[in-house]
Amino acid sequence: MNLLQKLLEIDTVDSRNGEKVVALIREEVGAEEFVVECDGVVNAVFKKGRGAFGLCGHYDVVPAGGWDNAFKPRREGDLIYARGACDMKGGLAAAVEAFKELDDALLIVVGDEEKGGYKGAFPVVNFLKKRSLLPKAVVFTEPVSGCGKKIKVGARGVMEIEGWIESKGGHASRPSSAPNPILLYKALLEEVESSFSNAPNSNLPPTTVTPTIVETPNLARNVIPSLLRFTFDCRFNEVWDAEKVKRIFKKVLGRLKGARAEFSIVCDYYLNNDKRLEAALQNAFEDVHGEKALLTCEGGSSDAVFFAPYCGVAEIGPSIRNMHAKDECVSLSELKALKEVLVRAYERYV
């Protein structure tokens, strides 16, 4: 794809050069356009007809991480290598190519997805709401697991938990002289594991609370620390949601002297409720590949979380290949097939 080659040559780390991406796509599609800018992040919506069917992709990418020539695409057979090839300029290029064949659709191009979407998809959704331009459904061409043979229709929410256990400290030769925050943290881990081990299934995977950081300011090996800092990553579903997790966690902390925590919701869970969209995508996938794609709610969140309260949402894209790593790549034949799936899903849905 000539368009993909050009997209990959643009350095869009931290959503920089968004205006170049939008200008490039503008030349390709020649449709009615709305630009939505938020704190320097350039987003755009291209519209045909009423805009009943949405295609959405983000152009921002993670840093190259020491990968030389990450923005000089190279092709080896069916694969093209560059930062963002998999996540998700490949999917964005397929969405653009599909949009060119549709008559009643929106093409939504956003930045800031890698940093949460609050300067990208979030203001775009608000813009579309105010103008009564929200489509009936939006398909996000994000890379997916399972060799691209899955359709993602939901994701758990994300909450960060940061906490501290404080004590007066003391000399390690007298372990009974002060409560040891490390031992209290051990008790905390056991309580958390016990409390969340039977989290129920739902339409989404079970709620999980996973320890990620534990540290003390100690520089000496013979001192009982006076402070321990810990963090947990929480992924919550609609049954054991963020508020329930907070209640359980605070109850556990209440049994540990000197323990406290703060809770920060990164994003809410989402779940598609448009079964007609799921059927259109599955049947279109079967038309192209000769087999049905599986519906899944695995993996992290995406910009779909902002659209889900207002319309049907689903994610379908190429296989994950070295995503966010050196030698990130995408299959050109998969992108060609993805474009065909999108067109056929549109025909079935609209």
N, C-alpha and C positions, 0 to 999 in steps of 0.2 A: 504494500500500500504506500503510495507516494505521500499521502497525508500523514500516515504514521511516522514515516521517516522525518518529515518536517517537524512534527510534534516532539519527537524524541531529541531533536537537535536544540530545543529550547530548554534552558535551565529554569525549572519551575520549583526549585526547593523553596519552602516557606511561601509558596504562592507568588513568587516574583515572576515578572514577565507575563502576567495573566492577559494583559492587553494584546500581546503578540499572539497568544493562543486564540483569543476571541477573534482577532483580525483574520487569522488564518482560516478559522472555521466559517467566518462570515463570507469569505470568498468562495468557499465550497458550497454553501447551502442557499444563499441568496433568498432568505426568508425574512419576514417581519422580525424585528429584533428589539429586545429590551435589555439594557445594561443595568445591573444592580451592583453598585460598589459599596463596600463596607470596610472602613479603616484600611484603605489601600488595597484590599483584595477585590479583584475584578471578576464578576460573575455575569453570565449572560443567559437569556432565554430567547430561543428562536421559535417562531410560531407559524404553523400552517393551518388553515381552516379554523375550526373552533379550538383546536389543541386538545382533543379528547384523550389522546394516548401519549404519555410522556416517556422519554428516554433521558437518562441522566448519567453523567460521568464527571469525575473530578480530574483536574489537570495537575494539581500540586503533587509533589513527590517527596520522599524522604531524602536526606543528604546522601551524597555519594559514598561517604565513609571510607575515603582512601582509595577508591576505585578510579584509577586514571582513565581518562577519556570516556567517562560515564555518559557524556552527552554527545558522543560521536558514535552513532549506531553502527553495528557491524552485523552482517548477515552471514549465517552459516547454514546452508540448506533451507529448511523450513522455518528456522528460528532466527529472530532478530534480537540482538543483545543491546541493552542500554538501560540506564536508570529510568524507571517508570514504564518500561515495556510491558510488564505484567500488571503493575498496580499504578495507574490503570489507563495509561495512554493507549494501550492496545484496545481495551474495551471501549474507550472514548471514540477512537477512530472507527470501530465497527458500528457504534451508535450513529455517528455522523453519516456513514455510508448508508445505513438503513433509513435514516431520516430523509435522505434525498429521494427515497422512493415512496414516502408516505404523503398522504393528502390532508390528514386531520390530526396533527401531532405537535408536541412540544419537544424541543431539544434543549436540555438544561445543562449548562456547562458551569461548573463551580470550582472554586479553590477552597483551601483551608480544611479539607476533609481529614488530612492526616493530623490536624491539631484540634479536631472536635467538630468542625463545621459551623461554628457560631458566627463566622464572618463569611461563610459560603452558603450552604444550603439553607441555614436558618433564616437569614434575611431574604433569600429568594422565596421561600415559602410564604413569609409575611407579605412580600410584594404581590405574589400571585393571589393570596387571599383577598387583599385589599382591592384588587382589580377583577375579582371573580374569574380568574383564569386557571384555577386549579384543575388539572386533568382528572379523569375518572380513575386512572391508574398510572403508576410510574415504574419503569423497569430500569434497574441500575446494573450496568455492565461491569460489575466488580469481578475480579478473579475468584474462583470457587474451588473447594477441595473436590476430591473424587474425580480427577482428570476432566474437570469441566462438565461432569455428568450429573450435577446436582443443581437444584433451584432453591435458593435460600429465601424463606418466607417469614423469618423472624429472628430475633436475637435477644439475649438477656441484657438487662441493664448493667451498668458499671458503677460501683461506688468505691471510693478510696477511704480507708480507715487508717488514721494516724493516731498513735497513743503513746503514753508515757507512764512509767512506773517509778515513783520517787521514794527514796529512803534517806536515812541520815548518813549512810555509809559507815565504814569501820574497817578495822584491820582483819585481814583474812585469817590470822592466827586465832581469832576469837569469833568464829562464825555465828555464835549466838548473840553477839553484841548488837546486831542490827539486822532487820529483814533484808534478805538478798533479792534485789529486783530480778536477777537472772532466774532464781528458783521460782519466784512469783510468775515470771513469764512462762516458765515451764508448766506451771499449774494453769495459766491462761490458755496455753495451747491445748492442753488436755480437755479443758472445759469447752473450748470452741469446737474441737473435733467431736466431742460427745454431743454437743447441742445441734450441730449441723450435719451429722452423719446420716440422719434419716430425713433430710429435706425431701419433700415430695416431688414427684414428677408432675409435669403439667404439659401444656402444648409446647413449652420450651424446656430445655434441659434443667436439671435440678439447680437450686441456688447453692453456690459454693463460696466459702471464705478461705482464702489461701494466704499463709504468711509469706511476706516478700522481703522485709528488711528487719533486722534486729541489730542494735548497736548501743554501746555505752561509751562515755567519754574517758574511760580509764586509760591512763598511760602506764600505770604501775601494775604488776602482776600480783601484788600482795595486798590489794585493797578491795573491799566489798564496794561495788559501785553505788553511788548515791542516786543515779538516774539511768534508766534504760528507755530507749526509744524503739518503737516497733511500728510496722505498717502491715496491713492486710489488703489484698485485692478481693473485692466481693463482686460476684456475678449473680444477679438476682432475676427471678422470673416473676410472673404475675400472681403466683400463689404465696410464696415467701418473698414479698417485695421489700423495698428498701426500708420502709417503716418497721416491718416485722424484724428485719435483721438488726436494726438499731435497738429495738426493745430487747431482743435476746442478748445482744452484745453488752448493753448497759447492765442487764441483770447479772451477767457473768462478771463484769468489772466491779460491780458493787460488792462482790465477795472477796475482792483482793484489795488490801490496804494500799493506799497511795496510787491507785491506778485510775487513769482517765483517758478519754479518747475523743477525737473529733471525726465527723463524718462528712464526706463531700461526694455528692452524686455527680458523676461525669456525664452520664446519659441514661435515659430511661430505657426500659425494655420496649420492644415493639413486636407486633404479630399481625401478619396480613389477614384480613377477613374477607377478601374478594376471591371466592373460590372460582369464579369464572376466569379471572386472570391466571390462576394456577393451571386450570385446565387448558387455556389457550397456549400457555408456554409449554406445558408437557406435550400436548398434541403437536405443536410446531416442532419441538425438539425431536419427537418421534418421526415426523415427516422427513426431517433432514438426516437424522442419524440412524433411523431404523430401530430405536429403542427409546423407552421413556426415561426421562431424568427423574431422579429421586427428589422429593421435597425434604428440606432440612432446615434446622434452626441452629446449626453448629456455627462456631466461630464468633468473632467480635462484632461490634456494632458498625454501622455505616450511616451515610446521609439518609437512608431510608427511615430512620427514627423520626426525622422531622416531618416527613410526608405521611407517615402511617396513620395519624389521627384523622386525616382528611380524605384519603383515597387508598386504593389498593396499591401494594408495594411488593416487589420481588426482585431478587438479584440473580443474574445469570451471566456467566462470562467465561473466559478462557481458563485453562488449567493454571494452578499456582506453580511457577517455576522460578526458584531462587528469589522470591519476592523479598524486597528490602535488603537483599544481599548482593555481593559481587556477582557479576555475570547474570543478573536478572534478565529474563528473556520471555518471549511469547511466541507461540506458534502462529504463523501466518495462515495456515490452512484452518486452524481453529477459529481465527477471527473471521475468515470468509464464511465459515459455517455459522458462526454466531450472528453475523449480519443477516443471513438467510432466515435463521430462527426468529429474529426480531421482526422481520417483515411478515413472516407467516403468522406469528402471534398477533401482530396488529390486525391482519386480515380476519382472523378468527374472532378477535375481541371487539373491534370497532364495527 
